[in-house]
Amino acid sequence: MSTAEQTSASDRQDTRFFGQPWALVHVFGVEMWERFSFYGMQGILLIYLYFSVTEGGLGLPQAVAGGIVGAYGGSVYLSTILGAWIADRMLGSERVLFLSAIVIVAGHVALALLPGFLGVGVGLVLVALGSGGLKANATSVVGTLYSADDTRRDAGFSLFYLGINLGAFLGPILTGILQSTLGFHFGFGLAAIGMTLGLVQYAFGRRGLPDEARRVPNPLPAKRYPLVAIIAVAAVLLIVALVLLGVIKPDNLSTIVIIGTVVAAIAYFAVILSSRRIDATERSRVWGFLPLFVTSVAFWSLYQQQFTVLTVYSDERLDRNIFGFEMPVSWVQSINPVFIIILSGVFAAIWTRLGSRQPSTPVKFALGAMIMGSAFLLFLIFANGAANSTPLLAIVGILLVFTIAELLISPVGLSVTTKLAPTVFHTQMVALFFLSIALGTAISGWLVRFYDPKNEVPYFAILGGIAILVGAGLLLSVKPVLRLMKGVS
């Protein structure tokens, strides 16, 4: 065994970080601060877009603002394709992660310092590109810390998910305080400071990651680099031209992202499945991933409405009065991370204790979708109520159900994707999972146009019912899906 292999084996036996490899702390940290800045900014983004100019906002219609937020969120996950491709073909996951963190800092600084729509445009584009690159590659780097048969893998991803939600909890609370007292740009500025802290922390700790995290699985020949540069420039010019010609507009952004994501997902599945560089077992596992992908889309199209419909709902329908203090709208988005922080350790302990007896991944996905659909049905209890008529405790209870569903899909999905991924498409398979989130997130923004506070029953009933049916369909198909997954459960 070589020295590098001995070091890697030693790292994987390390249990210094709550039973996990110590190197996990470095990725845990940068992801925590990235989530602090991401959710802190997103917690006030929608209301910034539709609040009136006198309230410090930009005065857009709510449906248009919701579509922009959904399109932006979808673009974040859509850009994981670019980050994953650069990692697999040019730089390796760890280097892309580091560069992406720098781009995110620049995006948040733009939102904080540039005025009006200029700041929104520049800032959201940079944050979307940077977050996309960081997301897929942070997950991929975590996967390199474990061998394929390491039973700590799901627990490790749950702990990683805890770091995500520590940042997601603190971000909306602190940016919300600054937004409501000093103004929106101070809230955006705090998000920039948080991401800068994450970048500094990771810059010092990245050397502790295994060499495998820096490996380029499928290097691009040097002669192809000029072609890549030409395509990149052409793509930017095309997007600029479409904006200037009015083809891409604020009110159709979510639709464009949905179409782009569907095309990208179909293309990615086609490229991977038709590749001669994967064997029959790997190809079967990719087919086994397809029903998980569809279920994930259904789940995220409901879950991500925390940042669209639920934000509007919290602003207009929720009683946010707490002993005479009106809670900022953004604080509602910190409720879910609290439950994640509490329950992620519980779920990690359950999976660890059950070991090989735990439910298979398709069963977890099916239950997650059905529980998410049930959460939407709970809104029917308060449907068509007056302004500020929904009790805060009711939203807390509904978001608890959101959380249980999330813990059955999100960390489990990240884990199974790294196990199902063909060797030469490792990071790009992780990007495929994020594409399901991109599609669901864009759909969540597109759905805002159908939400009518005066007639909520059809909206919550239909969407909740669809999610339950999707989950039930997967539950009935567990055995054939597991056969396709070829030993991965």
C-alpha positions as CSV (number, residue, x, y, z in Angstrom):
1,M,0.0,0.0,0.0
2,S,1.4,3.4,-0.9
3,T,1.9,6.2,1.6
4,A,-1.1,8.2,0.1
5,E,-3.3,5.1,0.4
6,Q,-2.2,4.5,4.0
7,T,-3.0,8.2,4.9
8,S,-6.4,7.9,3.2
9,A,-7.1,4.7,5.2
10,S,-6.0,6.3,8.4
11,D,-8.2,9.4,7.7
12,R,-11.2,7.2,7.2
13,Q,-10.7,5.5,10.6
14,D,-10.5,8.9,12.3
15,T,-13.4,9.5,14.8
16,R,-12.4,12.8,16.3
17,F,-15.3,14.9,15.0
18,F,-18.3,13.4,16.8
19,G,-17.3,9.9,15.6
20,Q,-16.5,11.2,12.1
21,P,-13.2,12.0,10.3
22,W,-11.7,15.3,11.6
23,A,-11.4,16.5,8.0
24,L,-15.2,16.8,7.9
25,V,-15.0,19.9,10.2
26,H,-13.4,22.0,7.4
27,V,-16.3,21.3,4.9
28,F,-18.8,21.5,7.8
29,G,-17.5,25.0,8.5
30,V,-17.5,26.5,5.0
31,E,-20.9,25.0,4.3
32,M,-22.3,26.4,7.6
33,W,-21.2,30.0,6.7
34,E,-22.3,29.6,3.1
35,R,-25.8,28.6,4.4
36,F,-25.7,31.5,6.9
37,S,-25.2,34.0,4.0
38,F,-27.5,32.2,1.5
39,Y,-30.5,31.9,3.8
40,G,-29.8,35.2,5.5
41,M,-30.0,36.9,2.2
42,Q,-32.9,34.8,0.9
43,G,-34.8,35.5,4.1
44,I,-35.2,39.1,3.1
45,L,-34.9,38.9,-0.7
46,L,-38.6,38.3,-1.6
47,I,-39.9,41.1,0.6
48,Y,-37.1,43.4,-0.7
49,L,-38.4,42.8,-4.2
50,Y,-42.1,43.4,-3.5
51,F,-42.0,45.9,-0.6
52,S,-42.8,49.4,-1.8
53,V,-40.0,51.9,-2.5
54,T,-41.0,53.9,0.6
55,E,-40.5,50.7,2.7
56,G,-37.0,50.3,1.2
57,G,-38.0,47.7,-1.4
58,L,-38.2,47.7,-5.2
59,G,-42.0,47.6,-5.5
60,L,-42.5,44.6,-7.8
61,P,-45.8,42.6,-8.0
62,Q,-45.7,39.7,-5.6
63,A,-46.1,37.1,-8.4
64,V,-43.2,38.5,-10.3
65,A,-41.1,38.8,-7.2
66,G,-41.9,35.2,-6.3
67,G,-41.0,34.0,-9.8
68,I,-37.6,35.8,-9.5
69,V,-36.9,34.1,-6.2
70,G,-37.9,30.7,-7.5
71,A,-35.8,31.2,-10.7
72,Y,-32.8,32.4,-8.6
73,G,-33.1,29.4,-6.3
74,G,-33.4,27.0,-9.3
75,S,-30.4,28.7,-10.9
76,V,-28.3,28.0,-7.8
77,Y,-28.9,24.3,-8.2
78,L,-28.8,24.4,-12.0
79,S,-25.3,25.9,-11.8
80,T,-24.1,22.8,-9.9
81,I,-23.8,21.3,-13.4
82,L,-21.1,23.9,-14.3
83,G,-19.3,23.4,-10.9
84,A,-19.4,19.7,-11.2
85,W,-18.2,19.6,-14.8
86,I,-15.2,21.9,-13.9
87,A,-14.4,19.7,-11.0
88,D,-14.6,16.4,-12.9
89,R,-12.8,17.7,-16.0
90,M,-10.5,20.5,-15.0
91,L,-9.8,21.4,-11.3
92,G,-11.1,18.7,-8.9
93,S,-13.8,19.2,-6.3
94,E,-11.8,20.8,-3.6
95,R,-10.3,23.6,-5.8
96,V,-13.7,24.4,-7.3
97,L,-15.2,24.6,-3.8
98,F,-12.6,27.1,-2.7
99,L,-13.0,29.3,-5.8
100,S,-16.8,29.2,-5.5
101,A,-16.6,30.5,-2.0
102,I,-14.7,33.6,-3.3
103,V,-17.4,34.2,-6.0
104,I,-20.2,34.0,-3.3
105,V,-18.5,36.6,-1.2
106,A,-18.3,38.9,-4.3
107,G,-22.1,38.4,-4.9
108,H,-23.1,39.3,-1.4
109,V,-20.9,42.4,-1.5
110,A,-22.7,43.4,-4.7
111,L,-26.1,43.0,-3.1
112,A,-25.0,45.1,-0.1
113,L,-23.3,47.9,-2.0
114,L,-24.9,48.3,-5.4
115,P,-28.3,50.0,-5.5
116,G,-31.6,48.8,-6.9
117,F,-31.9,46.3,-9.7
118,L,-28.2,46.5,-10.6
119,G,-27.3,45.1,-7.2
120,V,-30.0,42.4,-7.5
121,G,-28.9,41.4,-11.0
122,V,-25.1,41.3,-10.3
123,G,-25.4,39.9,-6.8
124,L,-27.9,37.1,-7.6
125,V,-25.9,35.9,-10.7
126,L,-22.7,35.7,-8.7
127,V,-24.3,34.0,-5.6
128,A,-26.1,31.5,-7.9
129,L,-22.9,30.6,-9.7
130,G,-20.8,30.4,-6.6
131,S,-23.3,28.5,-4.5
132,G,-23.9,26.0,-7.4
133,G,-20.2,25.3,-7.5
134,L,-19.9,25.0,-3.8
135,K,-22.9,22.8,-3.3
136,A,-22.1,19.9,-5.5
137,N,-18.4,19.9,-4.7
138,A,-18.8,20.2,-0.9
139,T,-21.0,17.1,-1.0
140,S,-18.5,15.3,-3.2
141,V,-15.7,16.2,-0.9
142,V,-17.6,14.8,2.1
143,G,-18.0,11.6,0.1
144,T,-14.2,11.2,-0.2
145,L,-13.9,11.0,3.6
146,Y,-15.6,7.5,3.6
147,S,-15.0,4.2,2.0
148,A,-18.0,2.7,0.1
149,D,-18.8,0.3,2.9
150,D,-18.3,2.7,5.8
151,T,-21.5,2.5,7.9
152,R,-20.9,6.0,9.3
153,R,-21.6,7.5,5.8
154,D,-25.3,8.4,6.4
155,A,-24.6,9.6,9.9
156,G,-21.7,11.7,8.6
157,F,-23.9,13.3,6.0
158,S,-26.5,14.0,8.7
159,L,-23.9,15.8,10.7
160,F,-22.8,17.7,7.7
161,Y,-26.5,18.6,7.2
162,L,-26.5,19.9,10.8
163,G,-23.8,22.4,9.9
164,I,-25.9,23.5,6.9
165,N,-28.8,24.2,9.2
166,L,-26.9,26.0,12.0
167,G,-26.1,28.6,9.3
168,A,-29.6,28.5,8.0
169,F,-31.0,29.1,11.5
170,L,-28.8,32.1,12.3
171,G,-28.8,33.8,8.9
172,P,-32.5,34.8,8.6
173,I,-32.7,35.9,12.3
174,L,-29.7,38.2,12.2
175,T,-30.3,39.6,8.7
176,G,-34.0,40.1,9.6
177,I,-33.0,42.2,12.6
178,L,-30.8,44.4,10.6
179,Q,-33.3,44.7,7.8
180,S,-36.1,45.7,10.1
181,T,-34.0,48.2,12.0
182,L,-31.4,49.6,9.6
183,G,-32.6,48.6,6.2
184,F,-32.2,45.9,3.5
185,H,-28.7,46.6,2.5
186,F,-27.4,46.2,6.0
187,G,-29.0,42.8,6.1
188,F,-27.3,41.9,2.8
189,G,-24.0,43.3,4.2
190,L,-24.2,40.9,7.2
191,A,-24.6,38.0,4.7
192,A,-21.4,39.1,3.0
193,I,-19.5,39.2,6.3
194,G,-20.7,35.7,7.2
195,M,-19.5,34.2,3.9
196,T,-16.2,36.0,4.3
197,L,-15.7,34.2,7.6
198,G,-16.5,30.9,6.0
199,L,-13.9,31.6,3.2
200,V,-11.2,32.4,5.7
201,Q,-11.9,29.4,7.8
202,Y,-11.8,27.0,4.8
203,A,-8.7,28.7,3.4
204,F,-6.8,27.6,6.6
205,G,-8.3,24.1,6.8
206,R,-8.4,22.9,3.2
207,R,-5.0,21.3,3.4
208,G,-6.4,18.7,5.8
209,L,-8.6,17.2,3.2
210,P,-7.6,13.9,1.5
211,D,-5.8,14.0,-1.9
212,E,-8.8,12.3,-3.5
213,A,-10.8,15.5,-3.0
214,R,-8.4,17.2,-5.4
215,R,-8.3,14.5,-8.0
216,V,-9.7,15.2,-11.5
217,P,-11.6,12.0,-12.4
218,N,-11.8,12.6,-16.2
219,P,-9.2,15.3,-17.2
220,L,-10.1,17.5,-20.2
221,P,-7.4,17.4,-22.9
222,A,-5.4,20.6,-22.9
223,K,-6.3,21.2,-26.6
224,R,-10.0,21.4,-25.7
225,Y,-9.4,24.4,-23.3
226,P,-9.8,27.1,-26.0
227,L,-13.1,25.6,-27.1
228,V,-14.4,25.7,-23.6
229,A,-13.4,29.3,-23.3
230,I,-15.2,30.2,-26.6
231,I,-18.4,28.3,-25.5
232,A,-18.3,30.2,-22.1
233,V,-18.0,33.6,-23.7
234,A,-20.7,32.7,-26.3
235,A,-23.1,31.6,-23.6
236,V,-22.7,34.9,-21.7
237,L,-23.2,37.0,-24.8
238,L,-26.3,35.0,-25.7
239,I,-27.8,35.5,-22.3
240,V,-27.1,39.2,-22.4
241,A,-28.6,39.5,-25.9
242,L,-31.8,37.7,-24.8
243,V,-32.1,40.0,-21.8
244,L,-31.7,43.1,-24.0
245,L,-34.1,41.8,-26.6
246,G,-36.8,41.2,-23.9
247,V,-36.9,37.4,-24.3
248,I,-35.7,36.9,-20.7
249,K,-37.9,39.1,-18.4
250,P,-38.5,39.1,-14.7
251,D,-42.0,37.7,-15.1
252,N,-40.9,34.6,-17.1
253,L,-37.6,33.8,-15.4
254,S,-39.0,30.8,-13.5
255,T,-40.5,29.3,-16.6
256,I,-37.1,29.7,-18.4
257,V,-35.3,28.0,-15.6
258,I,-37.8,25.1,-15.5
259,I,-37.3,24.5,-19.2
260,G,-33.5,24.8,-18.9
261,T,-33.4,22.4,-16.0
262,V,-35.5,19.8,-17.7
263,V,-33.3,20.0,-20.8
264,A,-30.2,19.8,-18.7
265,A,-31.5,16.8,-16.7
266,I,-32.5,14.8,-19.8
267,A,-29.1,15.6,-21.4
268,Y,-27.2,14.6,-18.3
269,F,-29.0,11.3,-17.9
270,A,-28.4,10.6,-21.7
271,V,-24.7,11.4,-21.5
272,I,-24.1,9.3,-18.5
273,L,-26.2,6.3,-19.6
274,S,-24.7,6.3,-23.1
275,S,-21.1,6.7,-21.9
276,R,-18.7,3.8,-22.8
277,R,-16.7,4.6,-19.7
278,I,-19.3,3.1,-17.3
279,D,-20.0,-0.6,-16.9
280,A,-23.3,-2.5,-16.8
281,T,-23.6,-2.3,-13.0
282,E,-23.0,1.5,-13.0
283,R,-25.5,2.0,-15.8
284,S,-28.2,0.0,-13.9
285,R,-27.6,2.1,-10.8
286,V,-28.1,5.3,-12.8
287,W,-31.4,3.9,-14.0
288,G,-32.2,3.2,-10.4
289,F,-31.6,6.8,-9.5
290,L,-34.2,8.1,-12.0
291,P,-37.3,7.4,-9.8
292,L,-35.5,8.9,-6.8
293,F,-34.9,12.0,-9.0
294,V,-38.6,12.3,-9.9
295,T,-39.7,11.9,-6.2
296,S,-37.1,14.5,-5.2
297,V,-38.6,17.0,-7.7
298,A,-42.1,16.5,-6.3
299,F,-40.7,17.0,-2.7
300,W,-38.7,20.2,-3.4
301,S,-41.5,21.9,-5.4
302,L,-43.4,21.9,-2.2
303,Y,-40.6,22.3,0.3
304,Q,-39.0,25.3,-1.4
305,Q,-42.2,27.3,-1.1
306,Q,-40.9,28.3,2.3
307,F,-39.2,31.1,0.3
308,T,-42.1,32.0,-2.0
309,V,-45.7,31.2,-1.0
310,L,-44.9,30.8,2.7
311,T,-43.1,34.1,2.8
312,V,-46.1,35.9,1.4
313,Y,-48.3,33.9,3.7
314,S,-46.2,34.9,6.7
315,D,-46.3,38.5,5.7
316,E,-50.0,38.7,5.3
317,R,-51.7,35.8,7.0
318,L,-49.6,34.8,9.9
319,D,-50.0,36.3,13.4
320,R,-46.4,37.3,14.1
321,N,-47.1,39.1,17.4
322,I,-45.1,37.8,20.3
323,F,-45.9,39.6,23.6
324,G,-46.3,42.9,21.7
325,F,-43.2,42.4,19.5
326,E,-43.9,41.8,15.8
327,M,-41.5,39.1,14.6
328,P,-39.7,39.9,11.3
329,V,-41.0,37.9,8.3
330,S,-37.6,36.3,7.7
331,W,-37.6,34.7,11.2
332,V,-40.2,32.1,10.0
333,Q,-37.4,30.7,7.8
334,S,-35.4,30.0,10.9
335,I,-38.0,27.6,12.3
336,N,-37.2,24.7,10.0
337,P,-33.4,24.8,10.8
338,V,-34.2,24.6,14.5
339,F,-36.0,21.4,14.0
340,I,-33.2,20.2,11.7
341,I,-30.6,20.9,14.4
342,I,-32.7,19.0,17.0
343,L,-33.7,16.1,14.8
344,S,-30.7,15.5,12.6
345,G,-28.8,14.0,15.4
346,V,-31.8,11.9,16.3
347,F,-32.1,10.6,12.7
348,A,-28.3,10.0,12.5
349,A,-28.5,8.0,15.7
350,I,-31.5,6.0,14.4
351,W,-29.7,5.1,11.2
352,T,-26.5,4.2,13.0
353,R,-28.3,2.0,15.5
354,L,-30.3,0.2,12.9
355,G,-27.3,-0.2,10.6
356,S,-28.2,-2.7,7.9
357,R,-31.7,-3.0,9.2
358,Q,-32.7,0.6,8.4
359,P,-35.3,1.3,5.7
360,S,-33.9,1.3,2.1
361,T,-33.3,4.6,0.4
362,P,-36.4,4.3,-1.9
363,V,-38.6,3.7,1.2
364,K,-37.1,6.8,2.9
365,F,-37.8,8.9,-0.3
366,A,-41.4,7.6,-0.6
367,L,-42.2,8.4,3.0
368,G,-40.5,11.8,2.7
369,A,-42.7,12.8,-0.3
370,M,-45.9,11.5,1.4
371,I,-45.2,13.4,4.6
372,M,-44.4,16.5,2.7
373,G,-47.8,16.3,0.9
374,S,-49.4,15.8,4.3
375,A,-47.8,19.0,5.5
376,F,-49.5,20.9,2.7
377,L,-52.8,19.4,3.6
378,L,-52.4,20.8,7.1
379,F,-52.7,24.3,5.7
380,L,-56.3,23.5,4.8
381,I,-57.2,23.8,8.5
382,F,-56.6,27.6,8.3
383,A,-57.6,28.1,4.6
384,N,-59.3,31.3,3.5
385,G,-58.8,33.0,6.9
386,A,-58.6,36.7,7.6
387,A,-55.3,38.7,7.7
388,N,-53.0,37.7,10.6
389,S,-55.4,34.8,11.5
390,T,-53.0,31.9,11.4
391,P,-51.5,31.2,14.8
392,L,-47.7,31.1,14.9
393,L,-47.7,27.8,16.7
394,A,-49.7,26.3,13.7
395,I,-46.8,27.3,11.3
396,V,-44.3,25.9,13.8
397,G,-46.2,22.5,13.8
398,I,-46.5,22.4,10.0
399,L,-42.8,23.2,9.6
400,L,-42.0,20.4,12.0
401,V,-43.7,18.1,9.5
402,F,-41.6,19.8,6.7
403,T,-38.5,18.9,8.6
404,I,-39.3,15.2,9.1
405,A,-39.9,14.9,5.4
406,E,-36.7,16.7,4.6
407,L,-34.6,14.5,6.8
408,L,-35.9,11.5,4.9
409,I,-34.9,12.9,1.5
410,S,-32.2,15.5,1.6
411,P,-29.2,14.0,3.5
412,V,-30.2,10.5,2.4
413,G,-30.3,11.7,-1.2
414,L,-26.8,13.3,-0.9
415,S,-25.5,10.0,0.5
416,V,-27.1,7.6,-2.0
417,T,-26.0,9.8,-4.9
418,T,-22.4,9.4,-4.0
419,K,-22.9,5.6,-3.8
420,L,-24.8,5.2,-7.1
421,A,-22.4,7.5,-9.0
422,P,-20.2,5.9,-11.7
423,T,-16.5,6.5,-11.0
424,V,-15.9,8.9,-13.9
425,F,-19.1,10.9,-13.3
426,H,-18.8,11.1,-9.5
427,T,-19.4,14.9,-9.0
428,Q,-21.7,15.2,-12.0
429,M,-24.1,12.6,-10.4
430,V,-24.2,14.8,-7.3
431,A,-25.1,17.6,-9.7
432,L,-27.9,15.5,-11.0
433,F,-29.4,15.3,-7.5
434,F,-29.1,19.1,-7.2
435,L,-30.8,19.4,-10.6
436,S,-33.9,17.7,-9.0
437,I,-33.7,20.5,-6.4
438,A,-33.3,23.1,-9.1
439,L,-36.4,21.9,-10.9
440,G,-38.4,21.7,-7.8
441,T,-37.2,25.2,-6.6
442,A,-38.0,26.8,-10.0
443,I,-41.5,25.2,-9.9
444,S,-42.0,26.5,-6.4
445,G,-41.5,30.1,-7.8
446,W,-43.7,29.4,-10.9
447,L,-46.5,28.1,-8.6
448,V,-46.8,31.5,-6.8
449,R,-49.1,32.8,-9.6
450,F,-51.7,30.1,-8.7
451,Y,-51.8,31.0,-5.0
452,D,-54.9,32.9,-4.1
453,P,-55.3,33.8,-0.4
454,K,-59.1,34.1,-0.9
455,N,-59.4,30.5,-2.2
456,E,-56.5,28.5,-0.8
457,V,-58.2,25.1,-0.7
458,P,-57.5,24.0,-4.3
459,Y,-53.9,25.1,-4.1
460,F,-52.9,23.2,-0.9
461,A,-55.2,20.2,-1.6
462,I,-54.0,19.6,-5.1
463,L,-50.3,20.0,-4.5
464,G,-50.4,18.0,-1.3
465,G,-52.3,15.2,-3.0
466,I,-49.8,15.1,-5.9
467,A,-46.9,14.7,-3.6
468,I,-48.7,11.9,-1.7
469,L,-49.4,10.0,-4.9
470,V,-45.8,10.3,-6.1
471,G,-44.6,8.9,-2.8
472,A,-47.1,6.1,-2.9
473,G,-46.0,5.2,-6.4
474,L,-42.4,4.9,-5.4
475,L,-43.3,2.9,-2.3
476,L,-45.1,0.3,-4.5
477,S,-42.0,0.2,-6.8
478,V,-39.4,-0.4,-4.1
479,K,-38.3,-3.9,-5.2
480,P,-37.7,-3.2,-8.9
481,V,-35.9,0.1,-8.0
482,L,-33.6,-1.8,-5.5
483,R,-32.9,-4.4,-8.3
484,L,-31.7,-1.6,-10.5
485,M,-29.6,-0.1,-7.7
486,K,-27.5,-3.4,-7.7
487,G,-26.6,-3.8,-4.0
488,V,-26.8,-0.1,-3.1
489,S,-29.7,0.4,-0.6
